[in-house]
């Protein structure tokens, strides 16, 4: 296995800077996720590591050795693509054997057979070995594609949104399978996705990428609970975080024409000591808004249920207070309907404050 390090990496296509001077370190045997929207530069980053693209600036290191001038075939990395790269009229066995047959590997038939059998057992596809891949389901094809990568025992696995073409149930199953594989095999995984659920449930650490720049690196818990800027706060979390323009008045934050008045917590007072401006952005996660039928707390405010979404284990409410709409997550037993009057209170200790000019966390 191997560590991966990207140092001042830049890639430009014409007038577009796809990757803009990024630095990144992935530990040996780590499951590292690169998360970002479409067009952020995620696939380009993987292609630079694989050697399928040449950087315009910076270095790619595998185990602290620069591989900028090493060909893709000799970098010993395995690439699992978004679209299944299988030979359609080969059997599963032939697809798994193919990466082992180049002359520079010098493997005997018995060694190839042993490796294919081992990988098939790991992925639970022993019964599919003699079937042509054109006759496989989407989930089976993806397992074979992953198997083609595993069979080589590479230094690093590069995975480019490998689950995005699967249905929701199969994606959930494959998330578990990939996490199990990582634990069982101990390989270094560099995984790219736009799906925050994949990132949060699978990654040891996450890097959030947007417009070719890394905005934050951290554990899933750190990314979610301490977003470094507005983009990260909005991109990670479902339902989306509530972001409100607010102003500081003594020890309170005022939203609108005193539509909402929230008491600043002691921790927030300390973080605002060096903040000279009056205006800021208040971020509130939907699960940090408590909703009840009756006024239970002194700081509860009256609001109207504007829209509801039932998610089974929870309901998502859109609450209207004058011209402000807040999203809140509540248990289904609250039994709310459109037009109902409810009372809500905000857990300010878990709220987030951002500078409206820089969008950075205060």
C-alpha positions as a Markdown table, in Angstrom:
| # | Residue | x | y | z |
|---|---|---|---|---|
| 1 | Unk | 0.0 | 0.0 | 0.0 |
| 2 | Unk | 1.1 | 3.6 | -0.3 |
| 3 | Unk | 0.5 | 7.2 | 0.9 |
| 4 | Unk | -0.4 | 9.9 | -1.6 |
| 5 | Unk | 0.7 | 13.5 | -1.6 |
| 6 | Unk | -0.2 | 16.3 | -3.9 |
| 7 | Unk | 2.0 | 19.4 | -3.7 |
| 8 | Unk | 1.0 | 22.7 | -5.3 |
| 9 | Unk | -0.9 | 20.7 | -8.0 |
| 10 | Unk | -2.4 | 22.7 | -10.9 |
| 11 | Unk | -4.0 | 21.7 | -14.1 |
| 12 | Unk | -5.3 | 24.1 | -16.8 |
| 13 | Unk | -7.4 | 23.3 | -19.8 |
| 14 | Unk | -7.4 | 26.3 | -22.2 |
| 15 | Unk | -8.9 | 29.2 | -20.2 |
| 16 | Unk | -10.2 | 26.9 | -17.4 |
| 17 | Unk | -8.2 | 26.2 | -14.3 |
| 18 | Unk | -9.5 | 22.7 | -13.3 |
| 19 | Unk | -7.2 | 22.2 | -10.3 |
| 20 | Unk | -5.8 | 25.3 | -8.6 |
| 21 | Unk | -2.6 | 24.9 | -6.6 |
| 22 | Unk | -4.0 | 22.2 | -4.3 |
| 23 | Unk | -2.0 | 20.4 | -1.5 |
| 24 | Unk | -3.3 | 17.1 | -0.1 |
| 25 | Unk | -1.9 | 14.2 | 1.9 |
| 26 | Unk | -3.5 | 10.8 | 2.1 |
| 27 | Unk | -2.2 | 8.4 | 4.7 |
| 28 | Unk | -1.3 | 4.8 | 3.9 |
| 29 | Unk | -4.4 | 2.5 | 4.2 |
| 30 | Unk | -6.7 | 5.5 | 4.6 |
| 31 | Unk | -10.2 | 5.8 | 3.1 |
| 32 | Unk | -10.0 | 9.3 | 1.8 |
| 33 | Unk | -12.9 | 11.0 | 0.0 |
| 34 | Unk | -12.8 | 14.0 | -2.3 |
| 35 | Unk | -16.3 | 15.6 | -2.2 |
| 36 | Unk | -17.6 | 18.3 | -4.5 |
| 37 | Unk | -20.2 | 19.3 | -7.0 |
| 38 | Unk | -20.1 | 18.5 | -10.7 |
| 39 | Unk | -17.2 | 20.4 | -12.4 |
| 40 | Unk | -15.3 | 20.9 | -9.2 |
| 41 | Unk | -12.2 | 19.1 | -10.5 |
| 42 | Unk | -12.6 | 15.8 | -8.7 |
| 43 | Unk | -12.0 | 13.5 | -11.7 |
| 44 | Unk | -9.1 | 15.6 | -13.0 |
| 45 | Unk | -7.4 | 15.1 | -9.6 |
| 46 | Unk | -7.8 | 11.4 | -9.9 |
| 47 | Unk | -6.5 | 11.4 | -13.5 |
| 48 | Unk | -3.4 | 13.4 | -12.3 |
| 49 | Unk | -2.7 | 10.8 | -9.7 |
| 50 | Unk | -3.2 | 7.9 | -12.2 |
| 51 | Unk | -0.9 | 9.6 | -14.7 |
| 52 | Unk | -3.7 | 10.0 | -17.3 |
| 53 | Unk | -3.1 | 13.8 | -17.2 |
| 54 | Unk | 0.1 | 15.7 | -16.8 |
| 55 | Unk | 0.1 | 18.6 | -14.2 |
| 56 | Unk | 0.9 | 22.1 | -15.4 |
| 57 | Unk | 2.5 | 22.7 | -12.0 |
| 58 | Unk | 3.2 | 20.8 | -8.9 |
| 59 | Unk | 4.1 | 17.2 | -8.0 |
| 60 | Unk | 2.3 | 13.9 | -7.4 |
| 61 | Unk | 4.0 | 11.7 | -4.8 |
| 62 | Unk | 3.4 | 8.0 | -4.0 |
| 63 | Unk | 5.1 | 6.9 | -0.9 |
| 64 | Unk | 7.1 | 10.2 | -1.0 |
| 65 | Unk | 8.5 | 9.4 | -4.4 |
| 66 | Unk | 7.5 | 11.8 | -7.3 |
| 67 | Unk | 5.7 | 10.0 | -10.1 |
| 68 | Unk | 5.3 | 12.9 | -12.5 |
| 69 | Unk | 7.5 | 11.3 | -15.0 |
| 70 | Unk | 6.3 | 7.7 | -14.4 |
| 71 | Unk | 3.9 | 6.2 | -16.9 |
| 72 | Unk | 0.4 | 5.2 | -15.8 |
| 73 | Unk | 1.1 | 1.5 | -16.2 |
| 74 | Unk | 4.1 | 1.6 | -13.9 |
| 75 | Unk | 2.5 | 3.8 | -11.1 |
| 76 | Unk | 0.8 | 0.7 | -9.7 |
| 77 | Unk | -2.6 | 2.3 | -9.1 |
| 78 | Unk | -6.0 | 0.9 | -9.9 |
| 79 | Unk | -8.7 | 3.1 | -11.4 |
| 80 | Unk | -12.4 | 2.2 | -10.9 |
| 81 | Unk | -14.4 | 4.4 | -13.3 |
| 82 | Unk | -17.9 | 5.8 | -13.0 |
| 83 | Unk | -18.9 | 3.8 | -16.1 |
| 84 | Unk | -18.1 | 0.1 | -16.0 |
| 85 | Unk | -14.9 | -0.6 | -18.1 |
| 86 | Unk | -15.5 | -4.3 | -18.8 |
| 87 | Unk | -15.1 | -6.3 | -21.9 |
| 88 | Unk | -18.7 | -7.1 | -22.7 |
| 89 | Unk | -18.2 | -10.5 | -24.5 |
| 90 | Unk | -15.6 | -11.7 | -22.0 |
| 91 | Unk | -16.7 | -13.8 | -19.1 |
| 92 | Unk | -16.3 | -12.5 | -15.6 |
| 93 | Unk | -13.3 | -14.8 | -15.2 |
| 94 | Unk | -11.7 | -13.4 | -18.3 |
| 95 | Unk | -12.3 | -9.8 | -17.2 |
| 96 | Unk | -10.7 | -10.5 | -13.9 |
| 97 | Unk | -7.7 | -12.3 | -15.5 |
| 98 | Unk | -7.0 | -9.5 | -18.0 |
| 99 | Unk | -5.1 | -7.1 | -15.7 |
| 100 | Unk | -2.8 | -10.0 | -14.6 |
| 101 | Unk | -1.7 | -11.0 | -18.1 |
| 102 | Unk | 0.7 | -8.2 | -19.2 |
| 103 | Unk | 4.2 | -9.7 | -19.7 |
| 104 | Unk | 5.8 | -7.4 | -17.1 |
| 105 | Unk | 3.7 | -9.1 | -14.4 |
| 106 | Unk | 5.1 | -12.5 | -15.2 |
| 107 | Unk | 2.4 | -14.5 | -13.5 |
| 108 | Unk | 1.8 | -18.2 | -14.2 |
| 109 | Unk | -1.6 | -19.6 | -15.0 |
| 110 | Unk | -1.9 | -21.2 | -11.5 |
| 111 | Unk | -1.0 | -17.8 | -9.9 |
| 112 | Unk | -3.6 | -16.0 | -12.0 |
| 113 | Unk | -6.3 | -18.7 | -11.2 |
| 114 | Unk | -5.5 | -18.3 | -7.4 |
| 115 | Unk | -5.8 | -14.5 | -7.5 |
| 116 | Unk | -9.1 | -14.6 | -9.5 |
| 117 | Unk | -10.6 | -17.2 | -7.1 |
| 118 | Unk | -9.5 | -15.1 | -4.1 |
| 119 | Unk | -11.1 | -11.9 | -5.4 |
| 120 | Unk | -14.3 | -13.6 | -6.5 |
| 121 | Unk | -14.7 | -15.0 | -3.0 |
| 122 | Unk | -14.1 | -11.5 | -1.4 |
| 123 | Unk | -16.7 | -10.0 | -3.7 |
| 124 | Unk | -19.2 | -12.9 | -3.5 |
| 125 | Unk | -19.2 | -13.4 | -7.3 |
| 126 | Unk | -17.9 | -17.0 | -7.4 |
| 127 | Unk | -21.1 | -18.1 | -9.1 |
| 128 | Unk | -20.7 | -15.5 | -11.9 |
| 129 | Unk | -17.2 | -16.4 | -13.1 |
| 130 | Unk | -18.3 | -18.2 | -16.3 |
| 131 | Unk | -21.1 | -15.7 | -17.2 |
| 132 | Unk | -20.5 | -13.1 | -19.9 |
| 133 | Unk | -20.6 | -9.6 | -18.5 |
| 134 | Unk | -23.4 | -8.5 | -21.0 |
| 135 | Unk | -25.7 | -10.7 | -18.9 |
| 136 | Unk | -24.9 | -9.1 | -15.5 |
| 137 | Unk | -27.0 | -6.7 | -13.5 |
| 138 | Unk | -25.7 | -3.2 | -12.7 |
| 139 | Unk | -24.6 | -4.2 | -9.2 |
| 140 | Unk | -22.9 | -7.3 | -10.5 |
| 141 | Unk | -21.0 | -5.4 | -13.2 |
| 142 | Unk | -19.8 | -2.9 | -10.6 |
| 143 | Unk | -18.5 | -5.7 | -8.4 |
| 144 | Unk | -16.6 | -7.1 | -11.4 |
| 145 | Unk | -15.2 | -3.7 | -12.1 |
| 146 | Unk | -14.0 | -3.4 | -8.5 |
| 147 | Unk | -12.6 | -6.9 | -8.8 |
| 148 | Unk | -10.5 | -6.0 | -11.8 |
| 149 | Unk | -8.9 | -3.4 | -9.6 |
| 150 | Unk | -8.5 | -5.6 | -6.5 |
| 151 | Unk | -6.9 | -8.5 | -8.4 |
| 152 | Unk | -3.8 | -6.5 | -9.2 |
| 153 | Unk | -3.1 | -5.7 | -5.5 |
| 154 | Unk | -2.2 | -2.1 | -6.4 |
| 155 | Unk | -0.6 | 0.5 | -4.1 |
| 156 | Unk | -3.6 | 2.8 | -4.3 |
| 157 | Unk | -7.3 | 2.5 | -5.4 |
| 158 | Unk | -8.7 | 5.5 | -7.3 |
| 159 | Unk | -12.5 | 5.4 | -7.4 |
| 160 | Unk | -14.4 | 7.9 | -9.6 |
| 161 | Unk | -18.0 | 8.0 | -8.4 |
| 162 | Unk | -18.3 | 4.2 | -8.9 |
| 163 | Unk | -21.8 | 4.0 | -7.4 |
| 164 | Unk | -23.5 | 6.9 | -9.1 |
| 165 | Unk | -25.2 | 4.7 | -11.8 |
| 166 | Unk | -26.8 | 2.3 | -9.3 |
| 167 | Unk | -30.3 | 2.6 | -7.8 |
| 168 | Unk | -30.6 | 3.9 | -4.3 |
| 169 | Unk | -31.0 | 0.5 | -2.6 |
| 170 | Unk | -28.0 | -1.0 | -4.4 |
| 171 | Unk | -25.9 | 2.2 | -3.7 |
| 172 | Unk | -26.5 | 1.7 | 0.0 |
| 173 | Unk | -25.5 | -2.0 | -0.2 |
| 174 | Unk | -22.4 | -1.2 | -2.2 |
| 175 | Unk | -21.4 | 1.5 | 0.3 |
| 176 | Unk | -21.3 | -1.1 | 3.0 |
| 177 | Unk | -19.4 | -3.5 | 0.7 |
| 178 | Unk | -16.7 | -1.0 | -0.1 |
| 179 | Unk | -16.3 | 0.0 | 3.6 |
| 180 | Unk | -16.0 | -3.7 | 4.4 |
| 181 | Unk | -13.5 | -4.3 | 1.6 |
| 182 | Unk | -11.4 | -1.4 | 2.9 |
| 183 | Unk | -11.4 | -2.8 | 6.4 |
| 184 | Unk | -10.6 | -6.4 | 5.3 |
| 185 | Unk | -8.0 | -5.6 | 2.7 |
| 186 | Unk | -6.3 | -2.5 | 4.2 |
| 187 | Unk | -5.8 | -0.8 | 0.9 |
| 188 | Unk | -5.4 | 3.0 | 0.4 |
| 189 | Unk | -8.7 | 4.3 | -1.1 |
| 190 | Unk | -8.9 | 7.7 | -2.9 |
| 191 | Unk | -12.6 | 8.0 | -3.5 |
| 192 | Unk | -14.4 | 10.8 | -5.5 |
| 193 | Unk | -18.0 | 11.6 | -5.2 |
| 194 | Unk | -20.6 | 14.4 | -5.3 |
| 195 | Unk | -22.8 | 12.5 | -2.8 |
| 196 | Unk | -22.4 | 13.8 | 0.7 |
| 197 | Unk | -24.0 | 10.6 | 2.1 |
| 198 | Unk | -21.3 | 8.5 | 0.5 |
| 199 | Unk | -18.6 | 10.8 | 1.8 |
| 200 | Unk | -19.9 | 11.0 | 5.4 |
| 201 | Unk | -20.6 | 7.3 | 5.8 |
| 202 | Unk | -17.5 | 5.9 | 4.1 |
| 203 | Unk | -14.6 | 8.3 | 4.5 |
| 204 | Unk | -12.0 | 8.4 | 7.3 |
| 205 | Unk | -11.4 | 12.0 | 6.1 |
| 206 | Unk | -13.0 | 14.2 | 3.6 |
| 207 | Unk | -11.7 | 17.1 | 1.4 |
| 208 | Unk | -14.3 | 19.4 | 0.0 |
| 209 | Unk | -13.4 | 20.7 | -3.4 |
| 210 | Unk | -15.0 | 23.5 | -5.4 |
| 211 | Unk | -13.9 | 25.2 | -8.6 |
| 212 | Unk | -10.5 | 23.5 | -8.3 |
| 213 | Unk | -9.8 | 24.6 | -4.8 |
| 214 | Unk | -9.9 | 22.6 | -1.5 |
| 215 | Unk | -12.1 | 24.5 | 0.9 |
| 216 | Unk | -11.7 | 22.2 | 4.0 |
| 217 | Unk | -10.1 | 18.9 | 5.0 |
| 218 | Unk | -11.2 | 16.9 | 8.1 |
| 219 | Unk | -13.1 | 14.0 | 9.5 |
| 220 | Unk | -16.8 | 13.7 | 8.6 |
| 221 | Unk | -17.7 | 15.0 | 12.1 |
| 222 | Unk | -15.4 | 18.0 | 11.7 |
| 223 | Unk | -16.7 | 18.9 | 8.3 |
| 224 | Unk | -20.3 | 18.7 | 9.4 |
| 225 | Unk | -20.1 | 20.3 | 12.8 |
| 226 | Unk | -17.5 | 22.9 | 12.1 |
| 227 | Unk | -17.8 | 24.0 | 8.4 |
| 228 | Unk | -15.0 | 26.4 | 7.6 |
| 229 | Unk | -17.2 | 28.5 | 5.2 |
| 230 | Unk | -20.7 | 28.9 | 3.8 |
| 231 | Unk | -20.1 | 26.6 | 0.8 |
| 232 | Unk | -19.1 | 23.7 | 3.0 |
| 233 | Unk | -22.0 | 24.4 | 5.4 |
| 234 | Unk | -24.5 | 24.3 | 2.5 |
| 235 | Unk | -23.0 | 21.4 | 0.6 |
| 236 | Unk | -22.8 | 19.0 | 3.5 |
| 237 | Unk | -26.0 | 18.2 | 5.3 |
| 238 | Unk | -29.5 | 17.2 | 4.3 |
| 239 | Unk | -31.9 | 19.0 | 4.7 |
| 240 | Unk | -29.7 | 22.0 | 3.8 |
| 241 | Unk | -28.6 | 24.3 | 6.6 |
| 242 | Unk | -30.6 | 27.5 | 7.2 |
| 243 | Unk | -28.6 | 30.6 | 6.5 |
| 244 | Unk | -30.0 | 33.9 | 7.7 |
| 245 | Unk | -28.7 | 37.5 | 7.5 |
| 246 | Unk | -28.4 | 38.8 | 11.0 |
| 247 | Unk | -27.1 | 41.7 | 12.9 |
| 248 | Unk | -25.4 | 41.9 | 16.3 |
| 249 | Unk | -27.3 | 43.9 | 19.0 |
| 250 | Unk | -25.7 | 43.7 | 22.4 |
| 251 | Unk | -25.8 | 40.0 | 23.3 |
| 252 | Unk | -28.3 | 39.0 | 20.7 |
| 253 | Unk | -28.5 | 38.3 | 17.0 |
| 254 | Unk | -31.5 | 40.0 | 15.2 |
| 255 | Unk | -32.9 | 38.6 | 12.0 |
| 256 | Unk | -35.1 | 40.8 | 9.9 |
| 257 | Unk | -37.1 | 43.5 | 11.6 |
| 258 | Unk | -36.7 | 41.7 | 14.9 |
| 259 | Unk | -38.6 | 38.8 | 13.4 |
| 260 | Unk | -36.1 | 36.5 | 15.3 |
| 261 | Unk | -34.0 | 37.6 | 18.3 |
| 262 | Unk | -31.5 | 34.9 | 19.3 |
| 263 | Unk | -29.3 | 35.1 | 22.4 |
| 264 | Unk | -25.6 | 34.7 | 21.6 |
| 265 | Unk | -24.0 | 31.8 | 23.4 |
| 266 | Unk | -20.9 | 32.3 | 25.6 |
| 267 | Unk | -18.7 | 30.5 | 23.1 |
| 268 | Unk | -19.9 | 32.7 | 20.3 |
| 269 | Unk | -19.3 | 35.9 | 22.3 |
| 270 | Unk | -15.7 | 34.8 | 22.6 |
| 271 | Unk | -15.4 | 34.2 | 18.9 |
| 272 | Unk | -16.9 | 37.6 | 18.1 |
| 273 | Unk | -14.6 | 39.6 | 20.3 |
| 274 | Unk | -12.3 | 40.4 | 17.3 |
| 275 | Unk | -15.1 | 40.8 | 14.9 |
| 276 | Unk | -15.6 | 44.5 | 14.2 |
| 277 | Unk | -18.6 | 44.4 | 11.9 |
| 278 | Unk | -22.2 | 44.3 | 12.9 |
| 279 | Unk | -23.6 | 42.1 | 10.1 |
| 280 | Unk | -23.1 | 38.4 | 9.9 |
| 281 | Unk | -24.6 | 35.2 | 8.5 |
| 282 | Unk | -26.3 | 32.8 | 11.1 |
| 283 | Unk | -26.3 | 29.1 | 10.1 |
| 284 | Unk | -28.7 | 26.7 | 11.8 |
| 285 | Unk | -28.9 | 23.0 | 11.0 |
| 286 | Unk | -32.6 | 21.8 | 10.7 |
| 287 | Unk | -32.1 | 19.3 | 13.5 |
| 288 | Unk | -31.0 | 22.1 | 15.9 |
| 289 | Unk | -34.5 | 23.6 | 15.8 |
| 290 | Unk | -36.9 | 22.2 | 18.4 |
| 291 | Unk | -40.6 | 22.3 | 17.4 |
| 292 | Unk | -43.5 | 21.8 | 19.7 |
| 293 | Unk | -47.3 | 22.3 | 19.7 |
| 294 | Unk | -47.2 | 24.6 | 22.7 |
| 295 | Unk | -44.7 | 27.3 | 23.9 |
| 296 | Unk | -42.4 | 25.3 | 26.2 |
| 297 | Unk | -39.4 | 27.6 | 26.3 |
| 298 | Unk | -39.1 | 31.3 | 27.0 |
| 299 | Unk | -37.2 | 31.9 | 23.7 |
| 300 | Unk | -39.7 | 29.9 | 21.6 |
| 301 | Unk | -41.2 | 31.8 | 18.7 |
| 302 | Unk | -44.5 | 31.3 | 17.0 |
| 303 | Unk | -44.6 | 30.1 | 13.4 |
| 304 | Unk | -46.8 | 28.5 | 10.8 |
| 305 | Unk | -46.1 | 25.2 | 9.0 |
| 306 | Unk | -45.7 | 26.3 | 5.4 |
| 307 | Unk | -44.7 | 22.9 | 3.8 |
| 308 | Unk | -44.1 | 19.4 | 5.0 |
| 309 | Unk | -42.0 | 16.4 | 3.7 |
| 310 | Unk | -42.4 | 13.0 | 5.3 |
| 311 | Unk | -39.2 | 10.9 | 5.3 |
| 312 | Unk | -40.6 | 8.0 | 7.3 |
| 313 | Unk | -38.4 | 8.2 | 10.4 |
| 314 | Unk | -38.6 | 12.0 | 10.4 |
| 315 | Unk | -40.5 | 14.9 | 8.9 |
| 316 | Unk | -39.0 | 18.0 | 7.4 |
| 317 | Unk | -41.0 | 21.1 | 8.1 |
| 318 | Unk | -40.8 | 24.5 | 6.4 |
| 319 | Unk | -41.7 | 27.0 | 9.0 |
| 320 | Unk | -42.7 | 30.6 | 8.2 |
| 321 | Unk | -42.2 | 33.5 | 10.5 |
| 322 | Unk | -43.2 | 36.6 | 8.7 |
| 323 | Unk | -41.1 | 36.6 | 5.5 |
| 324 | Unk | -38.6 | 34.1 | 6.8 |
| 325 | Unk | -38.8 | 30.3 | 6.1 |
| 326 | Unk | -36.8 | 27.9 | 8.2 |
| 327 | Unk | -36.3 | 24.1 | 7.7 |
| 328 | Unk | -36.7 | 21.9 | 10.8 |
| 329 | Unk | -36.5 | 18.2 | 11.3 |
| 330 | Unk | -39.1 | 16.7 | 13.7 |
| 331 | Unk | -40.3 | 13.3 | 14.7 |
| 332 | Unk | -43.5 | 12.1 | 12.8 |
| 333 | Unk | -45.4 | 11.8 | 16.0 |
| 334 | Unk | -45.7 | 15.6 | 16.1 |
| 335 | Unk | -48.4 | 15.1 | 13.4 |
| 336 | Unk | -48.2 | 18.5 | 11.9 |
| 337 | Unk | -50.0 | 19.7 | 8.8 |
| 338 | Unk | -49.8 | 22.7 | 6.4 |
| 339 | Unk | -51.2 | 25.8 | 8.1 |
| 340 | Unk | -50.7 | 24.5 | 11.7 |
| 341 | Unk | -49.4 | 26.9 | 14.3 |
| 342 | Unk | -46.3 | 25.6 | 16.2 |
| 343 | Unk | -43.6 | 27.0 | 18.4 |
| 344 | Unk | -39.9 | 26.6 | 17.6 |
| 345 | Unk | -36.6 | 27.3 | 19.5 |
| 346 | Unk | -33.1 | 27.4 | 18.2 |
| 347 | Unk | -30.1 | 25.7 | 19.9 |
| 348 | Unk | -27.7 | 28.6 | 19.5 |
| 349 | Unk | -24.8 | 26.6 | 21.0 |
| 350 | Unk | -24.8 | 24.5 | 17.9 |
| 351 | Unk | -25.4 | 27.3 | 15.4 |
| 352 | Unk | -22.7 | 28.7 | 13.0 |
| 353 | Unk | -21.6 | 32.2 | 12.4 |
| 354 | Unk | -20.0 | 33.4 | 9.1 |
| 355 | Unk | -18.6 | 36.7 | 7.8 |
| 356 | Unk | -20.9 | 37.8 | 5.0 |
| 357 | Unk | -18.0 | 39.4 | 3.0 |
| 358 | Unk | -15.5 | 36.4 | 3.1 |
| 359 | Unk | -18.1 | 33.7 | 3.8 |
| 360 | Unk | -15.6 | 32.3 | 6.3 |
| 361 | Unk | -16.4 | 30.9 | 9.7 |
| 362 | Unk | -16.1 | 33.3 | 12.6 |
